[in-house]
């Protein structure tokens, strides 16, 4: 069974920064593409950013480009989301998600929730104005 555990959420003022982490453990697949999604109260879950196993391919939601950066340390089975210049509209529960990549060579990334197989429990990010 694959487990994803997010951490790093919290309360921050507008313009501040947070770094989210997602630790992946378990499962029989070595390689995973990863994504971050978020869900604000009363809204649907939306794609934020994704990265392939090799780290060379990424995709960002337009509204976070230039402010958020995804990275990964495969030796630590961890994916990071550095969030700078945070805005009140970034307030949401942030979820990481994993999609197995059987050979670890895929260069495509996925930006739809139903394309991911495993999900974390979420971490709250609140940005005050």
Buried (B, 14 or more C-beta within 10 A) or exposed (E): EBEBBBEBBEEBEEEBEBBBBBBBEEBEBEBBBBBBBBBBEEEEBBBBBBBBBBBEBBBBBEEBEEBBBBEBEBEEBBBBBBBBEBBEEBBBBBBBBBBBBEEBEBEEBBBEBEBBEBBBEBBEBBBEE
